[in-house]
């Protein structure tokens, strides 16, 4: 598995930025930008385009959309205010890039896009990104979310919390299976949006070598946990019993029902700040760190391509 840039935490988990959406103002005309972008994408795989699109929320109000290389999306010309004199919407000289740097950073087309941004775009704004943490040696079932008010989902082995593409959206899935390897790696992804507070799920990581320590809960809850474990061991359904519990009790006992010891994962925002600082250099966007400080770093190594 390759990363454009990654960091390891104290638990040897691997952190990276998996997907970004960045919007720039063009310093050239829309016609020139469109022609240049089409040359960049020439001969790329899986190419399609939607040009002169009418104003529509489905296309994020952009006039032109181009896709190529299985996951690089470019949008040019964003619709603005209604102009009464000309009876049409103004067309702003904006350019939006959506790309996964981990997947595409070695491709020639990606390098040409970065070159286009350097020459024909002003400093951009990071609209959205996916913050990924890979847990080597952990299965999807080893990582649990027991207390969350976000909508819960499950599809083909991937666990979800929240609404897709919204701030705080979280998904947990088998990254080793996705990469078609025998490695056991589970990925946790959080979607983070511009002008929104970070909203990370409280992750419980199992320690399969130890059984649950029930001394941390009250006697009545210990009895309840032991009863549910006994029901499960005898193949008796117990979900109806859980549904009748009040939310506080249910959330308190859930980490103990599997009879596995769990530890709460500790996020390190310094790692996230470092990742985004490197992304800001690569993609030329302004970045304010988790402490509200504008990030400038001229000491970074050269980009991993000419």
C-alpha atoms as one frame of an Amber mdcrd trajectory, in Angstrom:
protein
   0.000   0.000   0.000   1.392   3.375  -1.040   0.999   6.814   0.496   1.906
  10.225  -0.851   2.774  11.201   2.717   1.997   9.437   5.987   2.820   9.467
   9.697   2.883   6.716  12.304   1.465   7.244  15.761   2.777   5.772  19.008
   0.670   2.644  18.396   2.279   2.099  14.934  -0.961   2.976  13.139  -0.543
   4.811   9.827  -2.184   8.207   9.208  -2.732   9.846   5.814  -4.993  12.188
   3.871  -6.969   9.971   1.516  -9.049  12.380  -0.550  -9.218  16.164  -1.005
 -11.517  18.695  -2.636  -9.858  22.075  -3.223 -11.236  25.180  -4.955  -9.049
  27.835  -6.599  -9.542  31.128  -8.410  -8.105  30.999 -11.908  -5.545  33.580
 -12.999  -6.314  32.809 -16.655  -9.518  32.777 -18.691 -11.975  29.898 -18.418
 -11.542  29.054 -22.112  -7.772  28.821 -21.747  -8.091  26.721 -18.579 -10.581
  24.329 -20.193  -8.357  23.842 -23.231  -5.294  23.280 -21.056  -7.088  20.802
 -18.793  -8.341  18.813 -21.780  -4.748  18.539 -23.028  -3.650  17.311 -19.585
  -6.299  14.602 -19.606  -5.654  13.610 -23.228  -5.116   9.841 -23.638  -5.918
   9.226 -19.959  -8.012   6.227 -18.979 -11.741   6.318 -18.272 -12.203   9.839
 -19.627 -15.579  11.554 -19.704 -16.731  15.164 -19.722 -19.839  17.257 -19.152
 -19.393  20.679 -20.756 -21.670  23.725 -20.669 -23.802  22.199 -17.928 -26.758
  24.269 -16.758 -26.777  25.554 -13.194 -27.630  22.544 -11.037 -26.819  21.455
  -7.479 -26.105  17.950  -8.768 -22.926  19.274 -10.379 -22.032  21.637  -7.496
 -23.061  24.582  -9.708 -20.044  24.206 -12.023 -20.313  24.760 -15.763 -17.780
  22.116 -16.858 -16.875  18.749 -15.331 -14.047  16.473 -16.489 -13.138  13.041
 -15.132 -10.169  10.837 -16.001  -7.676   8.287 -14.666 -10.295   6.519 -12.541
 -10.912   9.122  -9.884  -9.551  12.564 -10.815 -12.375  15.130 -11.073 -11.896
  18.672 -12.387 -14.603  21.356 -12.431 -14.328  24.766 -14.073 -16.508  27.860
 -14.072 -18.750  28.144 -11.025 -22.159  29.764 -11.315 -22.646  32.853  -9.180
 -25.381  35.464  -8.826 -28.241  36.043 -11.226 -27.481  39.003 -13.496 -30.735
  40.774 -14.232 -29.320  42.877 -17.080 -28.078  39.899 -19.085 -30.730  37.487
 -17.812 -28.234  34.793 -16.844 -26.062  33.669 -13.975 -22.559  35.055 -13.707
 -19.765  32.564 -14.306 -16.932  32.834 -11.798 -13.353  31.913 -12.819 -13.115
  29.071 -10.327 -11.424  25.690 -10.628 -12.091  22.723  -8.346  -9.962  19.596
  -7.960 -11.054  16.336  -6.342  -8.384  13.661  -6.076  -6.906  10.993  -3.821
  -3.189  11.858  -3.573  -2.300   8.405  -2.239  -3.750   6.770  -5.326  -2.652
   9.186  -8.052   0.539  11.000  -6.982   2.829   8.929  -9.220   0.804   9.495
 -12.395   1.983  11.938 -15.067  -1.498  13.452 -15.278  -1.391  14.279 -11.557
   1.975  16.007 -11.953   0.637  18.060 -14.875  -2.366  19.151 -12.779  -0.033
  20.352 -10.018   1.950  22.263 -12.640  -1.283  23.853 -13.939  -2.213  24.938
 -10.396   1.215  26.477  -9.850   1.006  28.562 -13.030  -2.663  29.387 -13.479
  -4.353  29.351 -10.053  -4.281  31.510  -6.965  -3.906  29.959  -3.522  -6.819
  27.579  -2.950  -9.257  26.682  -0.193  -9.466  23.153   1.178 -13.200  22.398
   1.080 -13.165  18.799   2.261 -10.765  15.966   3.028 -10.826  12.385   4.296
  -8.562  11.686   7.251  -7.526   8.009   7.179  -6.006   5.887   9.946  -4.844
   2.357   9.084  -4.710  -0.190  11.918  -2.354  -3.064  10.957  -3.221  -6.414
  12.533  -6.732  -5.292  13.505  -9.903  -6.643  11.904 -13.050  -4.590  11.382
 -14.606  -6.261  14.432 -11.612  -5.238  16.560 -12.580  -1.555  16.202 -15.902
  -0.546  17.693 -17.958   2.604  18.201 -20.196   2.136  21.223 -21.401   5.668
  21.958 -22.440   7.850  19.031 -25.512   9.884  18.163 -24.767   9.658  14.448
 -26.838   7.509  12.115 -25.547   3.929  11.993 -25.088   1.844   8.836 -23.586
  -1.416   7.571 -23.026  -2.389   3.933 -20.936  -5.300   2.627 -18.819  -5.429
   5.783 -18.213  -1.655   5.952 -19.494   0.110   9.067 -20.760   3.689   8.802
 -21.601   6.527  11.165 -23.205   9.753   9.992 -24.195  10.930   6.518 -21.979
  10.435   3.511 -20.012  13.506   2.372 -21.038  15.378   5.526 -18.648  16.596
   8.218 -17.952  13.881  10.789 -18.961  11.007   8.509 -17.009   7.908   9.550
 -16.523   4.558   7.893 -14.591   1.498   9.036 -13.636  -1.144   6.474 -11.202
  -3.916   5.547  -8.389  -2.104   3.709  -6.425  -5.309   3.159  -9.364  -6.850
   1.301  -9.807  -3.695  -0.792  -6.116  -3.840  -1.756  -6.479  -7.586  -2.526
  -3.728  -8.582  -0.105  -3.595 -11.102   2.733  -2.575  -8.375   5.174  -4.980
  -7.656   8.039  -5.478  -3.894   7.943  -8.577  -1.980   8.998  -9.034   1.622
   7.905 -11.003   4.269   9.762 -11.891   7.330   7.664 -13.398  10.588   8.878
 -14.722  13.224   6.491 -13.768  16.779   7.488 -15.373  19.841   5.900 -14.315
  23.458   5.700 -15.580  25.793   8.443 -16.762  22.820  10.548 -15.342  21.605
  13.840 -13.518  18.281  13.822 -15.949  15.495  14.721 -14.133  12.221  15.344
 -15.818   9.092  16.649 -14.722   7.602  19.965 -12.977   4.403  18.861 -12.650
   1.332  21.068  -9.741  -0.922  20.068  -9.871  -4.530  21.256  -7.031  -6.232
  23.047  -7.676  -9.848  22.157  -5.054 -11.037  24.647  -7.065  -9.880  27.652
 -10.621 -10.469  28.810 -12.807  -7.561  29.840 -12.143  -6.055  33.282 -15.614
  -5.748  34.790 -14.371  -4.019  37.942 -14.863  -0.652  36.230 -18.663  -0.954
  36.224 -21.236  -1.252  38.990 -22.345  -4.587  40.463 -25.766  -4.434  38.784
 -24.184  -3.767  35.392 -21.636  -6.557  35.919 -24.521  -8.963  36.506 -26.244
  -7.698  33.369 -23.093  -8.144  31.264 -22.493 -11.670  32.577 -26.112 -12.594
  31.828 -25.873 -11.343  28.247 -22.551 -13.162  27.724 -24.185 -16.370  29.005
 -27.124 -15.904  26.605 -24.749 -15.416  23.683 -22.662 -18.472  24.597 -25.833
 -20.565  24.544 -26.947 -19.177  21.183 -29.882 -17.240  22.618 -30.837 -13.916
  21.009 -30.403 -10.968  23.384 -30.950  -7.884  21.198 -34.474  -7.366  22.555
 -33.001  -7.114  26.045 -30.504  -4.463  24.935 -33.259  -2.464  23.221 -35.154
  -2.175  26.517 -32.195  -0.628  28.362 -31.853   3.110  28.803 -29.215   4.737
  26.600 -26.726   5.424  29.435 -26.731   1.807  30.635 -26.522   0.412  27.118
 -23.564   2.604  26.168 -21.790   1.754  29.430 -21.997  -2.029  29.066 -21.517
  -2.405  25.291 -17.676  -2.483  25.446 -17.855  -5.425  27.867 -20.420  -7.664
  26.158 -17.883  -9.260  23.804 -15.842 -10.231  26.895 -12.844  -8.489  25.320
 -10.812  -5.724  26.882 -11.015  -2.442  24.941  -8.894   0.675  25.051 -10.085
   4.062  23.836  -8.029   5.316  20.902  -6.257   8.646  21.507  -6.200  10.989
  18.517  -3.101  13.114  18.010  -4.013  16.391  16.301  -0.330  17.180  15.804
  -0.218  14.323  13.291  -3.229  15.694  11.437  -1.702  19.186  11.373   1.516
  17.768   9.913  -0.376  15.856   7.198  -2.397  18.903   6.181   0.680  21.109
   6.213   2.307  18.826   3.643  -0.916  18.746   1.588  -1.025  22.561   1.610
   2.471  22.706   0.110   1.654  20.140  -2.571  -1.715  21.604  -3.573  -1.016
  25.288  -2.829  -3.871  26.019  -0.436  -4.004  28.093   2.744  -4.289  26.012
   5.874  -5.185  26.930   9.441  -4.157  24.281  11.962  -6.224  22.887  14.842
  -5.003  25.729  17.081  -6.172  28.391  14.631  -2.667  29.218  13.355  -1.920
  29.735   9.659   0.604  27.137   8.575   3.732  28.143   6.680   6.643  25.724
   6.322   9.470  26.301   3.885  11.573  23.474   5.348   9.629  20.602   3.771
  11.450  18.175   1.534  11.047  18.426  -2.211   7.980  16.846  -3.759   8.463
  13.180  -4.711   8.551  13.959  -8.426  10.306  16.410 -10.744
